[in-house]
Amino acid sequence: MAGRVAGKVALITGAARGQGRSHALRLAEEGADIIAVDLCAPVPNLQYPPATEEDLAETVRQVEALDRRIVASTTDVRDRDAFKAAIDEGVATLGKLDIVVGNAGICIIAAYDEVTPQIWDDTIATNLTGVFNTVQLSAPHLIAAGGGSIILTSSAAGLKGLPFLAPYVASKWGVTGLGKAFAAELAVHNIRVNTLHPTGVATPMGEMGNAFPPLLEKNPNLGGMLANMLPIQVTEPRDQSNAVLFLASDEARYITAMAMTVDAGNTQY
């Protein structure tokens, strides 16, 4: 069924590549215009290459190839003033805001006693405070539009205590809770808020799993926590984007405060 979000405008954070780009393209395929933001800069201690301005430009190219409009900016979700300006500019250009996808995040694998204060602070600031900023700064535009849908990217790690990811787990459990709290407060405005919980995804972040084996050699009894029930290692970004599309569409008009798992059964172990 084509046009499931036709005429709508979607804000997507972390849109330069990976899941964020996939979400932008999937929503654009179904008729949405896009406000795309991404840091596009190095992050200390990151174990995979950061997104670049060239990546964001490629997202723009691919969305425009679908004959949809897109407003893109290199913006840090931790910088409230710059982020607000980017959202407001996008809404001024595209006319309104109906869908928000809080997708920006980082992940650093480390044993608990190797987590530095900077790793902790950067992870919480990006993954949790950044999501809070995303909702708080975009909600007025959704209210002005008469309602909308907010999808916050949590993780399987936002439903279980995956090992060697303590800051990430803390941030993603926080996102899960924020989703439910925002759903309660924003329901009066006909705004739905749901969280998405992927297992591993075939993105630059998802491909850094080679950091796990040395840690699991010392803790082999924990390996099963990382396994999926279905016989796959990782999902594809589009698998997650299909869930985002559903939650953004009117097909999900009465779904809110839900934790949607697209995790191949990971959280059942």
The 8 nearest C-alpha neighbors of each residue, nearest first, counted from 0:
[[1, 2, 3, 29, 4, 28, 5, 250],
 [2, 0, 3, 29, 30, 28, 5, 4],
 [1, 3, 29, 5, 30, 4, 0, 28],
 [2, 4, 29, 1, 5, 248, 0, 30],
 [5, 3, 30, 2, 29, 31, 7, 248],
 [6, 4, 30, 2, 31, 7, 3, 29],
 [5, 7, 31, 30, 4, 8, 32, 2],
 [6, 8, 31, 5, 4, 97, 32, 9],
 [7, 9, 32, 96, 31, 97, 33, 98],
 [10, 8, 98, 33, 99, 34, 97, 96],
 [9, 11, 34, 99, 33, 35, 100, 98],
 [12, 10, 100, 35, 14, 99, 34, 101],
 [13, 11, 36, 103, 102, 14, 101, 37],
 [12, 14, 103, 37, 19, 102, 15, 36],
 [13, 15, 19, 20, 12, 35, 16, 37],
 [16, 14, 55, 54, 20, 13, 58, 37],
 [17, 15, 20, 14, 19, 54, 18, 50],
 [18, 16, 202, 19, 20, 21, 236, 203],
 [17, 19, 21, 236, 20, 22, 16, 240],
 [20, 18, 14, 22, 13, 21, 17, 16],
 [21, 19, 16, 14, 23, 22, 18, 17],
 [20, 22, 18, 24, 19, 23, 237, 236],
 [23, 21, 240, 19, 25, 20, 24, 18],
 [24, 22, 20, 26, 21, 25, 27, 19],
 [23, 25, 27, 21, 22, 26, 62, 28],
 [26, 24, 28, 22, 27, 23, 21, 240],
 [25, 27, 29, 28, 23, 31, 24, 22],
 [28, 26, 31, 24, 30, 29, 25, 23],
 [29, 27, 25, 26, 30, 24, 65, 31],
 [30, 28, 2, 26, 27, 3, 4, 1],
 [29, 31, 5, 27, 2, 4, 28, 6],
 [32, 30, 27, 7, 8, 5, 26, 4],
 [31, 33, 8, 68, 67, 69, 27, 9],
 [34, 32, 69, 9, 8, 10, 35, 31],
 [33, 35, 10, 70, 89, 69, 71, 9],
 [36, 34, 71, 11, 14, 33, 10, 12],
 [35, 37, 12, 72, 74, 71, 73, 14],
 [38, 36, 13, 73, 74, 39, 14, 12],
 [37, 39, 75, 74, 73, 40, 36, 13],
 [40, 38, 51, 50, 52, 37, 73, 49],
 [39, 41, 38, 49, 51, 50, 42, 52],
 [42, 40, 49, 43, 39, 48, 50, 45],
 [41, 43, 45, 44, 40, 49, 121, 105],
 [44, 42, 45, 41, 118, 117, 121, 46],
 [45, 43, 46, 42, 118, 107, 117, 47],
 [44, 46, 43, 47, 42, 107, 48, 106],
 [47, 45, 44, 107, 207, 48, 108, 204],
 [46, 48, 45, 203, 204, 49, 207, 206],
 [49, 47, 50, 46, 203, 45, 41, 204],
 [50, 48, 41, 40, 51, 47, 39, 42],
 [49, 51, 39, 54, 15, 40, 48, 16],
 [52, 50, 39, 54, 53, 40, 49, 55],
 [51, 53, 55, 54, 39, 56, 50, 73],
 [54, 52, 56, 51, 55, 57, 50, 15],
 [55, 53, 51, 15, 57, 52, 56, 16],
 [56, 54, 15, 58, 52, 57, 53, 59],
 [55, 57, 53, 59, 58, 54, 52, 60],
 [58, 56, 60, 54, 59, 55, 61, 53],
 [57, 59, 55, 61, 56, 60, 15, 20],
 [60, 58, 56, 62, 57, 61, 63, 55],
 [61, 59, 57, 63, 58, 62, 64, 56],
 [60, 62, 64, 58, 63, 59, 57, 65],
 [63, 61, 65, 59, 64, 60, 24, 67],
 [62, 64, 66, 65, 67, 60, 61, 59],
 [65, 63, 61, 66, 62, 60, 67, 59],
 [64, 66, 63, 62, 67, 28, 61, 27],
 [67, 65, 63, 64, 68, 62, 27, 28],
 [68, 66, 63, 32, 65, 62, 27, 69],
 [67, 69, 32, 63, 33, 66, 70, 62],
 [70, 68, 33, 34, 32, 71, 59, 67],
 [69, 71, 34, 89, 35, 33, 72, 68],
 [72, 70, 35, 36, 34, 69, 59, 73],
 [71, 73, 36, 74, 35, 37, 85, 70],
 [74, 72, 37, 38, 36, 39, 75, 71],
 [73, 75, 38, 37, 36, 72, 82, 76],
 [74, 76, 38, 77, 78, 82, 37, 73],
 [75, 77, 129, 78, 82, 74, 79, 125],
 [76, 78, 129, 75, 79, 125, 124, 128],
 [79, 77, 75, 76, 81, 80, 82, 74],
 [78, 80, 82, 81, 83, 77, 76, 132],
 [81, 79, 83, 82, 78, 84, 85, 77],
 [80, 82, 84, 83, 78, 79, 85, 74],
 [81, 83, 79, 85, 84, 80, 76, 78],
 [84, 82, 86, 80, 85, 81, 79, 87],
 [83, 85, 81, 87, 82, 86, 88, 80],
 [86, 84, 82, 88, 83, 87, 89, 81],
 [87, 85, 89, 83, 88, 84, 90, 82],
 [86, 88, 84, 90, 89, 85, 83, 91],
 [89, 87, 91, 85, 86, 90, 84, 92],
 [90, 88, 86, 92, 87, 91, 34, 70],
 [89, 91, 95, 87, 93, 94, 92, 88],
 [92, 90, 88, 94, 89, 93, 87, 95],
 [91, 93, 89, 90, 94, 88, 70, 95],
 [94, 92, 90, 91, 89, 95, 8, 32],
 [93, 95, 90, 91, 92, 96, 89, 8],
 [96, 94, 90, 93, 144, 8, 140, 97],
 [95, 97, 8, 141, 140, 98, 90, 9],
 [96, 98, 147, 8, 141, 7, 9, 148],
 [99, 97, 9, 148, 147, 149, 96, 10],
 [98, 100, 149, 10, 9, 11, 150, 101],
 [101, 99, 11, 150, 102, 151, 149, 10],
 [102, 100, 151, 12, 130, 152, 103, 11],
 [101, 103, 152, 12, 13, 100, 19, 151],
 [104, 102, 13, 12, 101, 126, 105, 125],
 [105, 103, 126, 125, 102, 106, 13, 122],
 [104, 106, 122, 126, 107, 125, 103, 204],
 [105, 107, 167, 108, 104, 122, 204, 45],
 [106, 108, 45, 109, 46, 105, 164, 44],
 [109, 107, 164, 163, 210, 106, 110, 211],
 [110, 108, 163, 113, 114, 111, 164, 107],
 [109, 111, 163, 113, 112, 114, 108, 214],
 [110, 112, 113, 114, 163, 109, 165, 164],
 [113, 111, 110, 114, 109, 115, 163, 165],
 [114, 112, 110, 111, 109, 115, 118, 163],
 [115, 113, 111, 112, 118, 109, 110, 119],
 [114, 116, 118, 117, 113, 119, 112, 120],
 [117, 115, 119, 118, 120, 114, 121, 113],
 [116, 118, 120, 115, 119, 121, 43, 114],
 [119, 117, 115, 121, 116, 120, 122, 114],
 [120, 118, 116, 122, 117, 166, 121, 123],
 [119, 121, 117, 123, 122, 118, 124, 116],
 [122, 120, 124, 118, 123, 119, 117, 125],
 [123, 121, 119, 125, 124, 120, 126, 118],
 [122, 124, 127, 120, 126, 170, 125, 121],
 [125, 123, 128, 121, 122, 127, 120, 126],
 [126, 124, 129, 122, 123, 104, 127, 128],
 [125, 127, 104, 123, 129, 122, 170, 124],
 [128, 126, 130, 123, 170, 129, 124, 125],
 [127, 129, 124, 131, 130, 125, 132, 126],
 [130, 128, 125, 76, 132, 77, 127, 131],
 [129, 131, 133, 127, 132, 128, 101, 126],
 [132, 130, 128, 133, 134, 129, 135, 127],
 [133, 131, 129, 135, 130, 134, 136, 128],
 [134, 132, 130, 131, 136, 135, 137, 129],
 [133, 135, 137, 131, 132, 136, 138, 130],
 [134, 136, 132, 138, 137, 133, 131, 139],
 [137, 135, 134, 133, 132, 138, 83, 139],
 [136, 138, 134, 140, 139, 135, 133, 141],
 [137, 139, 141, 140, 135, 134, 136, 142],
 [140, 138, 142, 141, 137, 143, 136, 135],
 [139, 141, 143, 138, 142, 137, 96, 144],
 [142, 140, 144, 138, 146, 143, 139, 96],
 [141, 143, 139, 145, 144, 146, 140, 188],
 [142, 144, 140, 141, 145, 139, 146, 95],
 [145, 143, 141, 142, 146, 140, 95, 96],
 [146, 144, 142, 143, 141, 188, 189, 147],
 [147, 145, 189, 190, 141, 142, 144, 188],
 [146, 148, 190, 97, 141, 98, 191, 189],
 [147, 149, 191, 98, 247, 190, 192, 99],
 [148, 150, 99, 192, 98, 100, 191, 193],
 [151, 149, 100, 193, 194, 192, 99, 101],
 [152, 150, 101, 194, 100, 195, 153, 102],
 [153, 151, 195, 102, 194, 101, 196, 154],
 [152, 154, 171, 196, 195, 157, 174, 194],
 [155, 153, 196, 156, 157, 197, 171, 152],
 [154, 156, 196, 157, 158, 198, 197, 266],
 [157, 155, 154, 159, 168, 158, 161, 160],
 [156, 158, 172, 171, 154, 155, 153, 168],
 [157, 159, 156, 155, 172, 266, 160, 154],
 [160, 158, 156, 161, 157, 155, 266, 168],
 [159, 161, 156, 162, 168, 158, 157, 165],
 [160, 162, 156, 159, 164, 224, 163, 168],
 [163, 161, 164, 160, 165, 221, 110, 224],
 [164, 162, 110, 109, 108, 165, 111, 161],
 [163, 165, 167, 162, 108, 168, 166, 109],
 [164, 166, 168, 167, 163, 169, 111, 162],
 [167, 165, 169, 119, 168, 164, 170, 122],
 [168, 166, 170, 164, 169, 165, 106, 171],
 [167, 169, 165, 156, 171, 170, 166, 164],
 [170, 168, 166, 172, 167, 171, 165, 173],
 [171, 169, 173, 167, 127, 123, 168, 172],
 [170, 172, 157, 174, 153, 173, 168, 169],
 [173, 171, 157, 175, 169, 174, 170, 168],
 [172, 174, 170, 171, 176, 175, 177, 169],
 [173, 175, 171, 177, 176, 172, 153, 127],
 [176, 174, 172, 178, 173, 177, 157, 194],
 [175, 177, 173, 179, 178, 174, 180, 172],
 [178, 176, 174, 180, 179, 175, 181, 173],
 [177, 179, 175, 181, 176, 180, 193, 192],
 [178, 180, 256, 182, 176, 177, 181, 183],
 [181, 179, 177, 183, 182, 178, 176, 184],
 [180, 182, 184, 178, 183, 179, 185, 177],
 [183, 181, 192, 179, 256, 185, 180, 184],
 [182, 184, 180, 181, 186, 185, 179, 256],
 [185, 183, 181, 182, 186, 180, 187, 188],
 [184, 186, 182, 187, 188, 190, 183, 181],
 [185, 187, 189, 190, 188, 183, 184, 182],
 [188, 186, 185, 189, 184, 190, 183, 146],
 [187, 189, 186, 190, 185, 146, 142, 145],
 [190, 188, 146, 186, 187, 191, 147, 185],
 [191, 189, 146, 147, 186, 188, 185, 148],
 [190, 192, 148, 255, 182, 149, 186, 147],
 [193, 191, 149, 182, 255, 256, 178, 150],
 [192, 194, 257, 256, 150, 255, 178, 258],
 [193, 195, 151, 258, 150, 152, 178, 153],
 [194, 196, 152, 259, 153, 258, 260, 151],
 [195, 197, 154, 260, 155, 153, 259, 261],
 [198, 196, 262, 261, 154, 155, 260, 199],
 [197, 199, 262, 155, 200, 265, 154, 261],
 [200, 198, 233, 205, 234, 197, 201, 232],
 [199, 201, 234, 233, 205, 235, 202, 236],
 [202, 200, 235, 205, 233, 234, 206, 236],
 [201, 203, 205, 17, 204, 200, 206, 18],
 [202, 204, 206, 205, 47, 207, 201, 17],
 [205, 203, 202, 206, 207, 47, 106, 105],
 [204, 206, 202, 200, 201, 203, 199, 207],
 [205, 207, 203, 204, 208, 202, 201, 209],
 [208, 206, 209, 205, 204, 210, 47, 46],
 [207, 209, 210, 206, 211, 205, 212, 108],
 [208, 210, 211, 207, 212, 206, 213, 108],
 [209, 211, 208, 212, 207, 108, 213, 214],
 [210, 212, 214, 209, 208, 213, 215, 108],
 [213, 211, 215, 214, 210, 216, 209, 208],
 [214, 212, 216, 215, 211, 210, 217, 209],
 [215, 213, 211, 212, 216, 217, 218, 110],
 [214, 216, 218, 219, 212, 217, 213, 211],
 [217, 215, 213, 214, 219, 218, 212, 211],
 [216, 218, 215, 214, 219, 213, 212, 220],
 [217, 219, 215, 216, 220, 221, 214, 222],
 [220, 218, 215, 221, 216, 222, 217, 214],
 [219, 221, 218, 222, 223, 215, 224, 217],
 [222, 220, 219, 223, 224, 218, 215, 162],
 [223, 221, 224, 219, 220, 225, 215, 226],
 [222, 224, 226, 225, 221, 220, 268, 219],
 [223, 225, 222, 226, 221, 268, 161, 265],
 [224, 226, 223, 222, 227, 161, 265, 221],
 [227, 225, 223, 224, 265, 228, 222, 232],
 [228, 226, 265, 229, 263, 264, 231, 225],
 [227, 229, 264, 263, 265, 230, 226, 267],
 [228, 230, 263, 227, 231, 264, 265, 232],
 [231, 229, 228, 227, 232, 263, 226, 233],
 [232, 230, 233, 229, 227, 234, 263, 228],
 [233, 231, 230, 227, 234, 199, 226, 200],
 [234, 232, 199, 200, 231, 201, 235, 198],
 [233, 235, 200, 199, 201, 238, 236, 232],
 [234, 236, 238, 201, 237, 200, 233, 239],
 [237, 235, 18, 239, 238, 21, 200, 240],
 [236, 238, 240, 239, 235, 21, 241, 22],
 [239, 237, 235, 236, 241, 240, 234, 242],
 [238, 240, 237, 242, 236, 241, 243, 261],
 [241, 239, 237, 243, 22, 242, 238, 244],
 [240, 242, 244, 243, 238, 239, 237, 245],
 [241, 243, 245, 240, 239, 244, 246, 238],
 [244, 242, 240, 246, 241, 245, 247, 239],
 [245, 243, 247, 241, 242, 246, 248, 240],
 [244, 246, 242, 248, 247, 243, 241, 251],
 [247, 245, 243, 251, 244, 248, 242, 150],
 [248, 246, 244, 245, 148, 243, 98, 249],
 [249, 247, 245, 250, 246, 4, 251, 3],
 [248, 250, 252, 251, 247, 3, 4, 245],
 [249, 251, 248, 252, 245, 246, 253, 247],
 [250, 252, 249, 254, 246, 253, 248, 245],
 [253, 251, 249, 250, 254, 248, 191, 246],
 [254, 252, 251, 255, 191, 250, 249, 189],
 [255, 253, 251, 252, 257, 191, 256, 246],
 [254, 256, 191, 192, 257, 193, 182, 253],
 [257, 255, 179, 193, 182, 192, 178, 258],
 [258, 256, 193, 255, 259, 194, 254, 179],
 [257, 259, 194, 195, 193, 260, 256, 196],
 [260, 258, 195, 196, 257, 194, 261, 193],
 [259, 261, 196, 262, 197, 195, 258, 155],
 [262, 260, 197, 196, 263, 239, 259, 198],
 [261, 263, 198, 197, 264, 260, 265, 196],
 [264, 262, 229, 227, 265, 228, 261, 198],
 [263, 265, 228, 262, 267, 227, 266, 229],
 [266, 264, 227, 262, 267, 263, 228, 268],
 [265, 267, 268, 264, 155, 159, 158, 262],
 [268, 266, 265, 264, 228, 227, 263, 159],
 [267, 266, 265, 224, 264, 223, 228, 226]]
